[in-house]
Amino acid sequence: MKNMDIKEISLSDIKGIQVGHAQSVEGGTGCTAILCKEGAWAGVDVRGGGPATRETDLLRSENMVQQIHGVMLSGGSAYGLDACSGVMAYLEEKGVGFDVGVGVVPIVCGASLFDLVVGDSTCRPDKDMGYKACVDSERNQPEQGNAGAGTGATVGKFLGMDRLMKSGLGIYALQAGDVQCAAVVAVNALGDVLDLDTGKPIAGILNEDGTGLASTEEIMLNQIAASRNVFSGNTTIGCIITNAKLTKPQANKLASICHDGYARTISPVHTSADGDTIFTMATGQVDASFEALGVLAARVMAKAINNAVRHAKPAYGLKAACDLEKGC
């Protein structure tokens, strides 16, 4: 396929998908709801060693449920999984869910990142915040940066609070022919974020005087003999959204492939202190070559990760990428 057939699109161009945020700026946390009321074929791949997730077992290829109705990405560590209850309440009101004869049960998956050290550690996404994110999704114009699940996100944490930087939530979408693919990702990595196209660092661990970037990988290797207690929860959590027709096993495989997008732009990635997780939601509207879709999806995930740090603004006393580029 020629490059002229590939174009950047808006997330809202993908029919049947709506995305919204809710957050507490003061608390330094938030959540992002990704809804598909008609149901989406779904999969997941968890790579990090410290995940906080909900309803990932039902996405295993051999299990009964084929479609889900929502994915909730949230801050608040494991406490933030409560925001999924707000999605269920919203969807139940709309009559959306798996028909069980006496009503419907919305199928909602979720993952949470660790942001408790940024704002108020007692403020966490809950059922009410999750419901508000669903109401906001009716606008279907989600912001990037310090919004939703990216409100309290940070990167470059190996040496603690004095050297880390503000990150956020990123979105990116492409269309190749009739196939549309988007990524929504909250970047809260232990490591640094690299530009997809140049490989140069954009955000991450600061140098000693805070005027530029150091390298988390180099620092880790130089301290390989030392025992360091890094944050117990970091985590980059995201969702790939496509209008392609996928089986449930293919949806799971696509989530796995999209970790390539993480690996191309986060260094180091998938550490034992991260809970890196990717969901897939496929609306099943058009045919697609699975291998080509994997290439497209990994790219949009990587670009969304770059957007997450480029759209982040300084907050909570932390610098953002725009500070280093003198663009805030």
C-alpha positions as protocol buffer text, in pm:
chain_id: "A"
residue {
  index: 1
  type: MET
  ca { x: 0 y: 0 z: 0 }
}
residue {
  index: 2
  type: LYS
  ca { x: 137 y: 339 z: -96 }
}
residue {
  index: 3
  type: ASN
  ca { x: 204 y: 600 z: 170 }
}
residue {
  index: 4
  type: MET
  ca { x: -49 y: 831 z: 4 }
}
residue {
  index: 5
  type: ASP
  ca { x: -320 y: 584 z: 113 }
}
residue {
  index: 6
  type: ILE
  ca { x: -231 y: 635 z: 479 }
}
residue {
  index: 7
  type: LYS
  ca { x: -359 y: 944 z: 655 }
}
residue {
  index: 8
  type: GLU
  ca { x: -391 y: 1073 z: 1008 }
}
residue {
  index: 9
  type: ILE
  ca { x: -751 y: 1083 z: 1133 }
}
residue {
  index: 10
  type: SER
  ca { x: -938 y: 1177 z: 1448 }
}
residue {
  index: 11
  type: LEU
  ca { x: -1030 y: 913 z: 1704 }
}
residue {
  index: 12
  type: SER
  ca { x: -1392 y: 1024 z: 1663 }
}
residue {
  index: 13
  type: ASP
  ca { x: -1381 y: 909 z: 1300 }
}
residue {
  index: 14
  type: ILE
  ca { x: -1406 y: 548 z: 1417 }
}
residue {
  index: 15
  type: LYS
  ca { x: -1779 y: 478 z: 1427 }
}
residue {
  index: 16
  type: GLY
  ca { x: -1924 y: 320 z: 1738 }
}
residue {
  index: 17
  type: ILE
  ca { x: -1644 y: 431 z: 1971 }
}
residue {
  index: 18
  type: GLN
  ca { x: -1669 y: 711 z: 2226 }
}
residue {
  index: 19
  type: VAL
  ca { x: -1398 y: 825 z: 2466 }
}
residue {
  index: 20
  type: GLY
  ca { x: -1420 y: 1057 z: 2764 }
}
residue {
  index: 21
  type: HIS
  ca { x: -1223 y: 1173 z: 3068 }
}
residue {
  index: 22
  type: ALA
  ca { x: -1284 y: 1269 z: 3427 }
}
residue {
  index: 23
  type: GLN
  ca { x: -1017 y: 1384 z: 3669 }
}
residue {
  index: 24
  type: SER
  ca { x: -929 y: 1561 z: 3991 }
}
residue {
  index: 25
  type: VAL
  ca { x: -657 y: 1814 z: 3912 }
}
residue {
  index: 26
  type: GLU
  ca { x: -607 y: 1882 z: 4282 }
}
residue {
  index: 27
  type: GLY
  ca { x: -584 y: 1513 z: 4362 }
}
residue {
  index: 28
  type: GLY
  ca { x: -352 y: 1442 z: 4071 }
}
residue {
  index: 29
  type: THR
  ca { x: -549 y: 1150 z: 3929 }
}
residue {
  index: 30
  type: GLY
  ca { x: -819 y: 1068 z: 3676 }
}
residue {
  index: 31
  type: CYS
  ca { x: -971 y: 811 z: 3444 }
}
residue {
  index: 32
  type: THR
  ca { x: -1051 y: 756 z: 3077 }
}
residue {
  index: 33
  type: ALA
  ca { x: -1351 y: 558 z: 2953 }
}
residue {
  index: 34
  type: ILE
  ca { x: -1346 y: 393 z: 2610 }
}
residue {
  index: 35
  type: LEU
  ca { x: -1694 y: 271 z: 2517 }
}
residue {
  index: 36
  type: CYS
  ca { x: -1841 y: 61 z: 2238 }
}
residue {
  index: 37
  type: LYS
  ca { x: -2213 y: 25 z: 2302 }
}
residue {
  index: 38
  type: GLU
  ca { x: -2263 y: -223 z: 2016 }
}
residue {
  index: 39
  type: GLY
  ca { x: -1987 y: -444 z: 2153 }
}
residue {
  index: 40
  type: ALA
  ca { x: -1627 y: -485 z: 2039 }
}
residue {
  index: 41
  type: TRP
  ca { x: -1420 y: -798 z: 1984 }
}
residue {
  index: 42
  type: ALA
  ca { x: -1150 y: -765 z: 2243 }
}
residue {
  index: 43
  type: GLY
  ca { x: -816 y: -891 z: 2363 }
}
residue {
  index: 44
  type: VAL
  ca { x: -543 y: -799 z: 2610 }
}
residue {
  index: 45
  type: ASP
  ca { x: -174 y: -853 z: 2673 }
}
residue {
  index: 46
  type: VAL
  ca { x: -15 y: -778 z: 3011 }
}
residue {
  index: 47
  type: ARG
  ca { x: 365 y: -758 z: 3005 }
}
residue {
  index: 48
  type: GLY
  ca { x: 468 y: -562 z: 3314 }
}
residue {
  index: 49
  type: GLY
  ca { x: 543 y: -731 z: 3646 }
}
residue {
  index: 50
  type: GLY
  ca { x: 311 y: -519 z: 3862 }
}
residue {
  index: 51
  type: PRO
  ca { x: -30 y: -492 z: 3694 }
}
residue {
  index: 52
  type: ALA
  ca { x: -358 y: -370 z: 3841 }
}
residue {
  index: 53
  type: THR
  ca { x: -627 y: -506 z: 3609 }
}
residue {
  index: 54
  type: ARG
  ca { x: -991 y: -612 z: 3593 }
}
residue {
  index: 55
  type: GLU
  ca { x: -1169 y: -875 z: 3379 }
}
residue {
  index: 56
  type: THR
  ca { x: -862 y: -976 z: 3181 }
}
residue {
  index: 57
  type: ASP
  ca { x: -924 y: -1350 z: 3226 }
}
residue {
  index: 58
  type: LEU
  ca { x: -1251 y: -1333 z: 3032 }
}
residue {
  index: 59
  type: LEU
  ca { x: -1051 y: -1208 z: 2732 }
}
residue {
  index: 60
  type: ARG
  ca { x: -857 y: -1533 z: 2708 }
}
residue {
  index: 61
  type: SER
  ca { x: -933 y: -1685 z: 2370 }
}
residue {
  index: 62
  type: GLU
  ca { x: -1090 y: -2004 z: 2509 }
}
residue {
  index: 63
  type: ASN
  ca { x: -1339 y: -1823 z: 2735 }
}
residue {
  index: 64
  type: MET
  ca { x: -1703 y: -1762 z: 2648 }
}
residue {
  index: 65
  type: VAL
  ca { x: -1750 y: -1385 z: 2620 }
}
residue {
  index: 66
  type: GLN
  ca { x: -1661 y: -1263 z: 2270 }
}
residue {
  index: 67
  type: GLN
  ca { x: -1732 y: -891 z: 2298 }
}
residue {
  index: 68
  type: ILE
  ca { x: -1688 y: -620 z: 2557 }
}
residue {
  index: 69
  type: HIS
  ca { x: -1860 y: -283 z: 2595 }
}
residue {
  index: 70
  type: GLY
  ca { x: -1594 y: -74 z: 2762 }
}
residue {
  index: 71
  type: VAL
  ca { x: -1236 y: -32 z: 2876 }
}
residue {
  index: 72
  type: MET
  ca { x: -1149 y: 189 z: 3170 }
}
residue {
  index: 73
  type: LEU
  ca { x: -798 y: 329 z: 3203 }
}
residue {
  index: 74
  type: SER
  ca { x: -743 y: 494 z: 3541 }
}
residue {
  index: 75
  type: GLY
  ca { x: -500 y: 626 z: 3793 }
}
residue {
  index: 76
  type: GLY
  ca { x: -520 y: 545 z: 4162 }
}
residue {
  index: 77
  type: SER
  ca { x: -331 y: 216 z: 4156 }
}
residue {
  index: 78
  type: ALA
  ca { x: -555 y: -83 z: 4237 }
}
residue {
  index: 79
  type: TYR
  ca { x: -801 y: 152 z: 4409 }
}
residue {
  index: 80
  type: GLY
  ca { x: -872 y: 307 z: 4071 }
}
residue {
  index: 81
  type: LEU
  ca { x: -1029 y: -13 z: 3938 }
}
residue {
  index: 82
  type: ASP
  ca { x: -1344 y: 102 z: 4120 }
}
residue {
  index: 83
  type: ALA
  ca { x: -1397 y: 345 z: 3830 }
}
residue {
  index: 84
  type: CYS
  ca { x: -1506 y: 44 z: 3621 }
}
residue {
  index: 85
  type: SER
  ca { x: -1820 y: 26 z: 3836 }
}
residue {
  index: 86
  type: GLY
  ca { x: -1917 y: 370 z: 3709 }
}
residue {
  index: 87
  type: VAL
  ca { x: -1888 y: 246 z: 3351 }
}
residue {
  index: 88
  type: MET
  ca { x: -2111 y: -49 z: 3433 }
}
residue {
  index: 89
  type: ALA
  ca { x: -2371 y: 179 z: 3590 }
}
residue {
  index: 90
  type: TYR
  ca { x: -2370 y: 413 z: 3290 }
}
residue {
  index: 91
  type: LEU
  ca { x: -2400 y: 133 z: 3036 }
}
residue {
  index: 92
  type: GLU
  ca { x: -2672 y: -46 z: 3233 }
}
residue {
  index: 93
  type: GLU
  ca { x: -2878 y: 274 z: 3225 }
}
residue {
  index: 94
  type: LYS
  ca { x: -2842 y: 267 z: 2845 }
}
residue {
  index: 95
  type: GLY
  ca { x: -2951 y: -98 z: 2826 }
}
residue {
  index: 96
  type: VAL
  ca { x: -2604 y: -199 z: 2705 }
}
residue {
  index: 97
  type: GLY
  ca { x: -2455 y: -529 z: 2809 }
}
residue {
  index: 98
  type: PHE
  ca { x: -2460 y: -907 z: 2793 }
}
residue {
  index: 99
  type: ASP
  ca { x: -2821 y: -1026 z: 2811 }
}
residue {
  index: 100
  type: VAL
  ca { x: -2865 y: -1256 z: 3110 }
}
residue {
  index: 101
  type: GLY
  ca { x: -3243 y: -1285 z: 3091 }
}
residue {
  index: 102
  type: VAL
  ca { x: -3320 y: -1064 z: 3390 }
}
residue {
  index: 103
  type: GLY
  ca { x: -3127 y: -767 z: 3259 }
}
residue {
  index: 104
  type: VAL
  ca { x: -2792 y: -687 z: 3106 }
}
residue {
  index: 105
  type: VAL
  ca { x: -2440 y: -713 z: 3241 }
}
residue {
  index: 106
  type: PRO
  ca { x: -2203 y: -465 z: 3073 }
}
residue {
  index: 107
  type: ILE
  ca { x: -1866 y: -626 z: 3010 }
}
residue {
  index: 108
  type: VAL
  ca { x: -1605 y: -374 z: 3123 }
}
residue {
  index: 109
  type: CYS
  ca { x: -1231 y: -435 z: 3142 }
}
residue {
  index: 110
  type: GLY
  ca { x: -985 y: -205 z: 3311 }
}
residue {
  index: 111
  type: ALA
  ca { x: -630 y: -130 z: 3413 }
}
residue {
  index: 112
  type: SER
  ca { x: -489 y: 123 z: 3658 }
}
residue {
  index: 113
  type: LEU
  ca { x: -156 y: 302 z: 3689 }
}
residue {
  index: 114
  type: PHE
  ca { x: 24 y: 419 z: 4003 }
}
residue {
  index: 115
  type: ASP
  ca { x: 1 y: 797 z: 4057 }
}
residue {
  index: 116
  type: LEU
  ca { x: -49 y: 814 z: 4434 }
}
residue {
  index: 117
  type: VAL
  ca { x: 277 y: 1002 z: 4498 }
}
residue {
  index: 118
  type: VAL
  ca { x: 195 y: 1298 z: 4271 }
}
residue {
  index: 119
  type: GLY
  ca { x: -107 y: 1472 z: 4425 }
}
residue {
  index: 120
  type: ASP
  ca { x: -330 y: 1366 z: 4713 }
}
residue {
  index: 121
  type: SER
  ca { x: -276 y: 994 z: 4776 }
}
residue {
  index: 122
  type: THR
  ca { x: -625 y: 966 z: 4927 }
}
residue {
  index: 123
  type: CYS
  ca { x: -790 y: 1091 z: 4607 }
}
residue {
  index: 124
  type: ARG
  ca { x: -852 y: 803 z: 4368 }
}
residue {
  index: 125
  type: PRO
  ca { x: -1081 y: 736 z: 4073 }
}
residue {
  index: 126
  type: ASP
  ca { x: -1405 y: 582 z: 4198 }
}
residue {
  index: 127
  type: LYS
  ca { x: -1746 y: 483 z: 4067 }
}
residue {
  index: 128
  type: ASP
  ca { x: -1861 y: 845 z: 4048 }
}
residue {
  index: 129
  type: MET
  ca { x: -1554 y: 956 z: 3852 }
}
residue {
  index: 130
  type: GLY
  ca { x: -1590 y: 660 z: 3616 }
}
residue {
  index: 131
  type: TYR
  ca { x: -1952 y: 754 z: 3550 }
}
residue {
  index: 132
  type: LYS
  ca { x: -1851 y: 1116 z: 3478 }
}
residue {
  index: 133
  type: ALA
  ca { x: -1593 y: 995 z: 3226 }
}
residue {
  index: 134
  type: CYS
  ca { x: -1872 y: 808 z: 3045 }
}
residue {
  index: 135
  type: VAL
  ca { x: -2089 y: 1120 z: 3038 }
}
residue {
  index: 136
  type: ASP
  ca { x: -1793 y: 1314 z: 2899 }
}
residue {
  index: 137
  type: SER
  ca { x: -1753 y: 1049 z: 2628 }
}
residue {
  index: 138
  type: GLU
  ca { x: -2081 y: 1167 z: 2477 }
}
residue {
  index: 139
  type: ARG
  ca { x: -1884 y: 1471 z: 2348 }
}
residue {
  index: 140
  type: ASN
  ca { x: -1623 y: 1230 z: 2210 }
}
residue {
  index: 141
  type: GLN
  ca { x: -1352 y: 1497 z: 2209 }
}
residue {
  index: 142
  type: PRO
  ca { x: -1095 y: 1368 z: 2461 }
}
residue {
  index: 143
  type: GLU
  ca { x: -802 y: 1594 z: 2543 }
}
residue {
  index: 144
  type: GLN
  ca { x: -440 y: 1481 z: 2551 }
}
residue {
  index: 145
  type: GLY
  ca { x: -176 y: 1545 z: 2814 }
}
residue {
  index: 146
  type: ASN
  ca { x: -282 y: 1622 z: 3171 }
}
residue {
  index: 147
  type: ALA
  ca { x: -628 y: 1468 z: 3138 }
}
residue {
  index: 148
  type: GLY
  ca { x: -810 y: 1151 z: 3232 }
}
residue {
  index: 149
  type: ALA
  ca { x: -582 y: 862 z: 3323 }
}
residue {
  index: 150
  type: GLY
  ca { x: -283 y: 1082 z: 3236 }
}
residue {
  index: 151
  type: THR
  ca { x: -358 y: 1349 z: 3499 }
}
residue {
  index: 152
  type: GLY
  ca { x: -100 y: 1221 z: 3746 }
}
residue {
  index: 153
  type: ALA
  ca { x: 122 y: 1026 z: 3505 }
}
residue {
  index: 154
  type: THR
  ca { x: 500 y: 1062 z: 3525 }
}
residue {
  index: 155
  type: VAL
  ca { x: 810 y: 907 z: 3366 }
}
residue {
  index: 156
  type: GLY
  ca { x: 1179 y: 859 z: 3449 }
}
residue {
  index: 157
  type: LYS
  ca { x: 1134 y: 742 z: 3808 }
}
residue {
  index: 158
  type: PHE
  ca { x: 1438 y: 527 z: 3882 }
}
residue {
  index: 159
  type: LEU
  ca { x: 1598 y: 788 z: 4110 }
}
residue {
  index: 160
  type: GLY
  ca { x: 1278 y: 907 z: 4273 }
}
residue {
  index: 161
  type: MET
  ca { x: 1074 y: 1225 z: 4285 }
}
residue {
  index: 162
  type: ASP
  ca { x: 1364 y: 1468 z: 4241 }
}
residue {
  index: 163
  type: ARG
  ca { x: 1449 y: 1348 z: 3891 }
}
residue {
  index: 164
  type: LEU
  ca { x: 1121 y: 1237 z: 3730 }
}
residue {
  index: 165
  type: MET
  ca { x: 909 y: 1433 z: 3479 }
}
residue {
  index: 166
  type: LYS
  ca { x: 541 y: 1492 z: 3409 }
}
residue {
  index: 167
  type: SER
  ca { x: 381 y: 1275 z: 3144 }
}
residue {
  index: 168
  type: GLY
  ca { x: 19 y: 1232 z: 3040 }
}
residue {
  index: 169
  type: LEU
  ca { x: -231 y: 1068 z: 2809 }
}
residue {
  index: 170
  type: GLY
  ca { x: -176 y: 1040 z: 2434 }
}
residue {
  index: 171
  type: ILE
  ca { x: -401 y: 967 z: 2137 }
}
residue {
  index: 172
  type: TYR
  ca { x: -311 y: 897 z: 1775 }
}
residue {
  index: 173
  type: ALA
  ca { x: -506 y: 749 z: 1483 }
}
residue {
  index: 174
  type: LEU
  ca { x: -433 y: 650 z: 1124 }
}
residue {
  index: 175
  type: GLN
  ca { x: -639 y: 525 z: 832 }
}
residue {
  index: 176
  type: ALA
  ca { x: -498 y: 295 z: 564 }
}
residue {
  index: 177
  type: GLY
  ca { x: -750 y: 242 z: 288 }
}
residue {
  index: 178
  type: ASP
  ca { x: -1075 y: 167 z: 472 }
}
residue {
  index: 179
  type: VAL
  ca { x: -897 y: 37 z: 783 }
}
residue {
  index: 180
  type: GLN
  ca { x: -892 y: 272 z: 1080 }
}
residue {
  index: 181
  type: CYS
  ca { x: -673 y: 225 z: 1386 }
}
residue {
  index: 182
  type: ALA
  ca { x: -624 y: 440 z: 1696 }
}
residue {
  index: 183
  type: ALA
  ca { x: -441 y: 421 z: 2026 }
}
residue {
  index: 184
  type: VAL
  ca { x: -526 y: 574 z: 2362 }
}
residue {
  index: 185
  type: VAL
  ca { x: -247 y: 542 z: 2618 }
}
residue {
  index: 186
  type: ALA
  ca { x: -158 y: 677 z: 2962 }
}
residue {
  index: 187
  type: VAL
  ca { x: 222 y: 682 z: 2994 }
}
residue {
  index: 188
  type: ASN
  ca { x: 343 y: 631 z: 3349 }
}
residue {
  index: 189
  type: ALA
  ca { x: 667 y: 443 z: 3287 }
}
residue {
  index: 190
  type: LEU
  ca { x: 964 y: 378 z: 3511 }
}
residue {
  index: 191
  type: GLY
  ca { x: 1181 y: 445 z: 3206 }
}
residue {
  index: 192
  type: ASP
  ca { x: 1232 y: 724 z: 2953 }
}
residue {
  index: 193
  type: VAL
  ca { x: 1027 y: 807 z: 2643 }
}
residue {
  index: 194
  type: LEU
  ca { x: 1202 y: 817 z: 2305 }
}
residue {
  index: 195
  type: ASP
  ca { x: 1092 y: 980 z: 1981 }
}
residue {
  index: 196
  type: LEU
  ca { x: 968 y: 708 z: 1744 }
}
residue {
  index: 197
  type: ASP
  ca { x: 1127 y: 862 z: 1434 }
}
residue {
  index: 198
  type: THR
  ca { x: 1466 y: 974 z: 1570 }
}
residue {
  index: 199
  type: GLY
  ca { x: 1521 y: 752 z: 1875 }
}
residue {
  index: 200
  type: LYS
  ca { x: 1616 y: 1062 z: 2077 }
}
residue {
  index: 201
  type: PRO
  ca { x: 1480 y: 1100 z: 2433 }
}
residue {
  index: 202
  type: ILE
  ca { x: 1184 y: 1333 z: 2478 }
}
residue {
  index: 203
  type: ALA
  ca { x: 1112 y: 1294 z: 2849 }
}
residue {
  index: 204
  type: GLY
  ca { x: 1231 y: 1083 z: 3139 }
}
residue {
  index: 205
  type: ILE
  ca { x: 1490 y: 1098 z: 3410 }
}
residue {
  index: 206
  type: LEU
  ca { x: 1644 y: 1443 z: 3452 }
}
residue {
  index: 207
  type: ASN
  ca { x: 2015 y: 1511 z: 3485 }
}
residue {
  index: 208
  type: GLU
  ca { x: 2151 y: 1621 z: 3822 }
}
residue {
  index: 209
  type: ASP
  ca { x: 2083 y: 1993 z: 3775 }
}
residue {
  index: 210
  type: GLY
  ca { x: 1744 y: 1937 z: 3610 }
}
residue {
  index: 211
  type: THR
  ca { x: 1835 y: 2118 z: 3291 }
}
residue {
  index: 212
  type: GLY
  ca { x: 1822 y: 1819 z: 3057 }
}
residue {
  index: 213
  type: LEU
  ca { x: 1776 y: 1446 z: 3030 }
}
residue {
  index: 214
  type: ALA
  ca { x: 1994 y: 1165 z: 3156 }
}
residue {
  index: 215
  type: SER
  ca { x: 1952 y: 798 z: 3058 }
}
residue {
  index: 216
  type: THR
  ca { x: 1766 y: 559 z: 3286 }
}
residue {
  index: 217
  type: GLU
  ca { x: 1928 y: 260 z: 3115 }
}
residue {
  index: 218
  type: GLU
  ca { x: 2279 y: 393 z: 3171 }
}
residue {
  index: 219
  type: ILE
  ca { x: 2207 y: 481 z: 3534 }
}
residue {
  index: 220
  type: MET
  ca { x: 2062 y: 134 z: 3597 }
}
residue {
  index: 221
  type: LEU
  ca { x: 2364 y: -37 z: 3442 }
}
residue {
  index: 222
  type: ASN
  ca { x: 2606 y: 179 z: 3639 }
}
residue {
  index: 223
  type: GLN
  ca { x: 2426 y: 80 z: 3959 }
}
residue {
  index: 224
  type: ILE
  ca { x: 2379 y: -286 z: 3869 }
}
residue {
  index: 225
  type: ALA
  ca { x: 2537 y: -405 z: 4193 }
}
residue {
  index: 226
  type: ALA
  ca { x: 2317 y: -184 z: 4409 }
}
residue {
  index: 227
  type: SER
  ca { x: 1978 y: -274 z: 4552 }
}
residue {
  index: 228
  type: ARG
  ca { x: 1736 y: 10 z: 4486 }
}
residue {
  index: 229
  type: ASN
  ca { x: 1373 y: 29 z: 4592 }
}
residue {
  index: 230
  type: VAL
  ca { x: 1201 y: 179 z: 4287 }
}
residue {
  index: 231
  type: PHE
  ca { x: 834 y: 274 z: 4286 }
}
residue {
  index: 232
  type: SER
  ca { x: 627 y: -43 z: 4328 }
}
residue {
  index: 233
  type: GLY
  ca { x: 377 y: 72 z: 4068 }
}
residue {
  index: 234
  type: ASN
  ca { x: 443 y: 264 z: 3745 }
}
residue {
  index: 235
  type: THR
  ca { x: 267 y: 124 z: 3440 }
}
residue {
  index: 236
  type: THR
  ca { x: 181 y: 231 z: 3088 }
}
residue {
  index: 237
  type: ILE
  ca { x: -177 y: 133 z: 3006 }
}
residue {
  index: 238
  type: GLY
  ca { x: -338 y: 164 z: 2666 }
}
residue {
  index: 239
  type: CYS
  ca { x: -600 y: 48 z: 2421 }
}
residue {
  index: 240
  type: ILE
  ca { x: -585 y: -16 z: 2048 }
}
residue {
  index: 241
  type: ILE
  ca { x: -913 y: 62 z: 1870 }
}
residue {
  index: 242
  type: THR
  ca { x: -988 y: -47 z: 1514 }
}
residue {
  index: 243
  type: ASN
  ca { x: -1281 y: -85 z: 1277 }
}
residue {
  index: 244
  type: ALA
  ca { x: -1131 y: -408 z: 1141 }
}
residue {
  index: 245
  type: LYS
  ca { x: -1293 y: -750 z: 1167 }
}
residue {
  index: 246
  type: LEU
  ca { x: -1102 y: -960 z: 1420 }
}
residue {
  index: 247
  type: THR
  ca { x: -1161 y: -1287 z: 1596 }
}
residue {
  index: 248
  type: LYS
  ca { x: -1102 y: -1298 z: 1968 }
}
residue {
  index: 249
  type: PRO
  ca { x: -766 y: -1479 z: 1926 }
}
residue {
  index: 250
  type: GLN
  ca { x: -661 y: -1217 z: 1671 }
}
residue {
  index: 251
  type: ALA
  ca { x: -759 y: -938 z: 1911 }
}
residue {
  index: 252
  type: ASN
  ca { x: -535 y: -1093 z: 2175 }
}
residue {
  index: 253
  type: LYS
  ca { x: -250 y: -1130 z: 1929 }
}
residue {
  index: 254
  type: LEU
  ca { x: -289 y: -769 z: 1814 }
}
residue {
  index: 255
  type: ALA
  ca { x: -255 y: -650 z: 2175 }
}
residue {
  index: 256
  type: SER
  ca { x: 65 y: -855 z: 2198 }
}
residue {
  index: 257
  type: ILE
  ca { x: 205 y: -709 z: 1875 }
}
residue {
  index: 258
  type: CYS
  ca { x: 137 y: -355 z: 1996 }
}
residue {
  index: 259
  type: HIS
  ca { x: 381 y: -394 z: 2280 }
}
residue {
  index: 260
  type: ASP
  ca { x: 634 y: -335 z: 2000 }
}
residue {
  index: 261
  type: GLY
  ca { x: 507 y: 25 z: 2011 }
}
residue {
  index: 262
  type: TYR
  ca { x: 597 y: 35 z: 2381 }
}
residue {
  index: 263
  type: ALA
  ca { x: 940 y: -112 z: 2315 }
}
residue {
  index: 264
  type: ARG
  ca { x: 1019 y: 139 z: 2041 }
}
residue {
  index: 265
  type: THR
  ca { x: 941 y: 442 z: 2257 }
}
residue {
  index: 266
  type: ILE
  ca { x: 995 y: 346 z: 2624 }
}
residue {
  index: 267
  type: SER
  ca { x: 1337 y: 256 z: 2763 }
}
residue {
  index: 268
  type: PRO
  ca { x: 1354 y: 39 z: 2966 }
}
residue {
  index: 269
  type: VAL
  ca { x: 1008 y: -115 z: 2929 }
}
residue {
  index: 270
  type: HIS
  ca { x: 814 y: -405 z: 3087 }
}
residue {
  index: 271
  type: THR
  ca { x: 1012 y: -390 z: 3411 }
}
residue {
  index: 272
  type: SER
  ca { x: 903 y: -571 z: 3727 }
}
residue {
  index: 273
  type: ALA
  ca { x: 796 y: -232 z: 3865 }
}
residue {
  index: 274
  type: ASP
  ca { x: 567 y: -161 z: 3568 }
}
residue {
  index: 275
  type: GLY
  ca { x: 225 y: -312 z: 3497 }
}
residue {
  index: 276
  type: ASP
  ca { x: 230 y: -250 z: 3123 }
}
residue {
  index: 277
  type: THR
  ca { x: -102 y: -352 z: 2969 }
}
residue {
  index: 278
  type: ILE
  ca { x: -264 y: -315 z: 2625 }
}
residue {
  index: 279
  type: PHE
  ca { x: -627 y: -387 z: 2537 }
}
residue {
  index: 280
  type: THR
  ca { x: -773 y: -429 z: 2188 }
}
residue {
  index: 281
  type: MET
  ca { x: -1123 y: -322 z: 2081 }
}
residue {
  index: 282
  type: ALA
  ca { x: -1236 y: -408 z: 1726 }
}
residue {
  index: 283
  type: THR
  ca { x: -1575 y: -294 z: 1594 }
}
residue {
  index: 284
  type: GLY
  ca { x: -1569 y: -542 z: 1305 }
}
residue {
  index: 285
  type: GLN
  ca { x: -1674 y: -314 z: 1020 }
}
residue {
  index: 286
  type: VAL
  ca { x: -1412 y: -380 z: 749 }
}
residue {
  index: 287
  type: ASP
  ca { x: -1184 y: -660 z: 631 }
}
residue {
  index: 288
  type: ALA
  ca { x: -812 y: -619 z: 691 }
}
residue {
  index: 289
  type: SER
  ca { x: -487 y: -807 z: 644 }
}
residue {
  index: 290
  type: PHE
  ca { x: -398 y: -902 z: 1001 }
}
residue {
  index: 291
  type: GLU
  ca { x: -24 y: -870 z: 949 }
}
residue {
  index: 292
  type: ALA
  ca { x: -60 y: -523 z: 797 }
}
residue {
  index: 293
  type: LEU
  ca { x: -295 y: -421 z: 1077 }
}
residue {
  index: 294
  type: GLY
  ca { x: -29 y: -524 z: 1328 }
}
residue {
  index: 295
  type: VAL
  ca { x: 221 y: -290 z: 1163 }
}
residue {
  index: 296
  type: LEU
  ca { x: -30 y: -6 z: 1163 }
}
residue {
  index: 297
  type: ALA
  ca { x: -139 y: -63 z: 1525 }
}
residue {
  index: 298
  type: ALA
  ca { x: 213 y: -77 z: 1664 }
}
residue {
  index: 299
  type: ARG
  ca { x: 288 y: 253 z: 1492 }
}
residue {
  index: 300
  type: VAL
  ca { x: -18 y: 435 z: 1625 }
}
residue {
  index: 301
  type: MET
  ca { x: 61 y: 309 z: 1976 }
}
residue {
  index: 302
  type: ALA
  ca { x: 417 y: 442 z: 1953 }
}
residue {
  index: 303
  type: LYS
  ca { x: 298 y: 779 z: 1821 }
}
residue {
  index: 304
  type: ALA
  ca { x: 35 y: 802 z: 2096 }
}
residue {
  index: 305
  type: ILE
  ca { x: 309 y: 744 z: 2356 }
}
residue {
  index: 306
  type: ASN
  ca { x: 507 y: 1031 z: 2205 }
}
residue {
  index: 307
  type: ASN
  ca { x: 195 y: 1250 z: 2212 }
}
residue {
  index: 308
  type: ALA
  ca { x: 140 y: 1169 z: 2579 }
}
residue {
  index: 309
  type: VAL
  ca { x: 463 y: 1339 z: 2683 }
}
residue {
  index: 310
  type: ARG
  ca { x: 456 y: 1611 z: 2418 }
}
residue {
  index: 311
  type: HIS
  ca { x: 108 y: 1726 z: 2526 }
}
residue {
  index: 312
  type: ALA
  ca { x: 189 y: 1707 z: 2898 }
}
residue {
  index: 313
  type: LYS
  ca { x: 218 y: 2035 z: 3088 }
}
residue {
  index: 314
  type: PRO
  ca { x: 426 y: 2108 z: 3401 }
}
residue {
  index: 315
  type: ALA
  ca { x: 228 y: 2025 z: 3715 }
}
residue {
  index: 316
  type: TYR
  ca { x: 275 y: 1928 z: 4081 }
}
residue {
  index: 317
  type: GLY
  ca { x: 619 y: 2088 z: 4078 }
}
residue {
  index: 318
  type: LEU
  ca { x: 733 y: 1860 z: 3794 }
}
residue {
  index: 319
  type: LYS
  ca { x: 884 y: 1959 z: 3462 }
}
residue {
  index: 320
  type: ALA
  ca { x: 741 y: 1840 z: 3131 }
}
residue {
  index: 321
  type: ALA
  ca { x: 895 y: 1783 z: 2789 }
}
residue {
  index: 322
  type: CYS
  ca { x: 791 y: 2132 z: 2681 }
}
residue {
  index: 323
  type: ASP
  ca { x: 1011 y: 2279 z: 2955 }
}
residue {
  index: 324
  type: LEU
  ca { x: 1318 y: 2123 z: 2797 }
}
residue {
  index: 325
  type: GLU
  ca { x: 1208 y: 2240 z: 2453 }
}
residue {
  index: 326
  type: LYS
  ca { x: 1128 y: 2589 z: 2590 }
}
residue {
  index: 327
  type: GLY
  ca { x: 774 y: 2556 z: 2460 }
}
residue {
  index: 328
  type: CYS
  ca { x: 551 y: 2562 z: 2771 }
}
